[in-house]
Amino acid sequence: MIVPIVLFISNAAIIITFLYLYFSTRHKERMALIESGRDAKIFKEDQRFGSNSLKFGLFLVFIGVGLFTGLMIETQGLDVPEASVTIPLVLISAGAALLVYYRLVRNQMKDVDDKPLV
């Protein structure tokens, strides 16, 4: 009975510690930038190129395709152990999604750089 309580309290303490360290370090970095007179633009993402919704959308769609393909291969009656196909296909498709996103953003940046300033 005591083990689940101890595990819950220790997990909560670990999460709270990481959150505290993350936010206190971020605050110190930003205060150092303000004291040195620099701008804090480095913390803001450039929303001109790409978007998080496109990245996560591609990521989830490709994971779904990998999961579907892996499950189809497993159910076809082939002699493969469970999850020996599905997990690698999900990981490969997730990586492919991020590569597709990178290509899209890079092409978008290249198109903007090639346009002459008027």
C-alpha positions as CSV (number, residue, x, y, z in Angstrom):
1,M,0.0,0.0,0.0
2,I,2.9,2.4,0.7
3,V,4.7,1.7,-2.6
4,P,2.1,3.4,-4.8
5,I,2.0,6.5,-2.6
6,V,5.8,6.8,-2.5
7,L,6.0,6.4,-6.3
8,F,3.3,9.0,-6.8
9,I,5.0,11.5,-4.5
10,S,8.4,10.9,-6.0
11,N,7.1,11.3,-9.6
12,A,5.3,14.5,-8.6
13,A,8.4,15.8,-6.9
14,I,10.5,15.1,-10.0
15,I,8.1,16.8,-12.3
16,I,7.8,19.9,-10.1
17,T,11.6,20.1,-9.8
18,F,12.1,20.0,-13.6
19,L,9.4,22.6,-14.1
20,Y,11.0,24.9,-11.5
21,L,14.4,24.5,-13.0
22,Y,13.2,25.1,-16.5
23,F,11.3,28.3,-15.6
24,S,13.9,29.7,-13.3
25,T,16.7,29.2,-15.8
26,R,14.6,30.8,-18.5
27,H,13.9,33.8,-16.3
28,K,17.6,34.2,-15.5
29,E,18.5,34.1,-19.2
30,R,16.0,36.7,-20.1
31,M,17.0,39.0,-17.2
32,A,20.6,38.7,-18.3
33,L,19.6,39.7,-21.8
34,I,17.7,42.7,-20.5
35,E,20.6,43.8,-18.3
36,S,23.0,43.6,-21.2
37,G,20.7,45.7,-23.4
38,R,20.0,43.0,-25.9
39,D,16.7,42.1,-27.5
40,A,14.9,38.9,-26.6
41,K,13.8,38.1,-30.2
42,I,15.9,34.9,-30.1
43,F,13.2,33.3,-27.9
44,K,10.4,33.9,-30.4
45,E,10.1,31.5,-33.3
46,D,10.0,33.0,-36.8
47,Q,6.4,32.3,-37.8
48,R,7.1,33.6,-41.3
49,F,8.4,30.1,-42.3
50,G,6.4,27.0,-41.5
51,S,4.0,26.6,-38.6
52,N,3.7,24.2,-35.7
53,S,0.3,23.1,-36.9
54,L,1.7,22.0,-40.2
55,K,4.6,20.2,-38.5
56,F,2.4,18.3,-36.0
57,G,-0.3,17.6,-38.7
58,L,2.3,16.0,-41.0
59,F,3.8,14.2,-38.0
60,L,0.5,12.7,-36.8
61,V,-0.7,11.8,-40.3
62,F,2.6,10.0,-41.1
63,I,2.5,8.2,-37.8
64,G,-1.1,7.1,-38.6
65,V,0.0,5.8,-42.0
66,G,2.9,3.9,-40.4
67,L,0.7,2.4,-37.8
68,F,-1.9,1.4,-40.3
69,T,0.7,-0.2,-42.6
70,G,2.3,-2.1,-39.7
71,L,-1.0,-3.4,-38.5
72,M,-2.0,-4.5,-42.1
73,I,1.3,-6.4,-42.4
74,E,0.8,-8.1,-39.1
75,T,-2.8,-9.1,-39.9
76,Q,-1.9,-10.6,-43.3
77,G,-0.9,-13.8,-41.7
78,L,2.9,-13.3,-42.3
79,D,5.2,-15.0,-39.9
80,V,6.4,-11.8,-38.1
81,P,6.3,-11.3,-34.3
82,E,3.9,-8.7,-32.9
83,A,5.2,-5.2,-32.9
84,S,8.3,-6.1,-34.8
85,V,7.0,-4.4,-37.9
86,T,4.6,-1.7,-36.4
87,I,7.0,0.1,-34.2
88,P,9.8,0.6,-36.8
89,L,7.3,1.6,-39.4
90,V,5.8,4.3,-37.0
91,L,9.3,5.6,-36.3
92,I,10.3,5.7,-39.9
93,S,7.1,7.4,-41.0
94,A,7.5,10.0,-38.2
95,G,11.0,10.7,-39.4
96,A,9.8,11.0,-42.9
97,A,7.1,13.5,-41.8
98,L,9.7,15.7,-40.2
99,L,11.9,15.5,-43.4
100,V,8.9,16.5,-45.5
101,Y,8.3,19.4,-43.2
102,Y,11.9,20.5,-43.4
103,R,11.8,20.3,-47.3
104,L,8.6,22.4,-47.4
105,V,10.0,25.1,-45.1
106,R,13.4,25.1,-46.9
107,N,11.7,25.6,-50.2
108,Q,9.5,28.3,-48.8
109,M,12.6,30.1,-47.4
110,K,14.4,29.7,-50.8
111,D,11.5,31.2,-52.7
112,V,11.5,34.3,-50.4
113,D,15.2,34.7,-50.6
114,D,15.1,34.6,-54.5
115,K,12.5,37.4,-54.8
116,P,14.1,40.8,-55.6
117,L,13.4,43.7,-53.2
118,V,11.4,46.4,-54.9
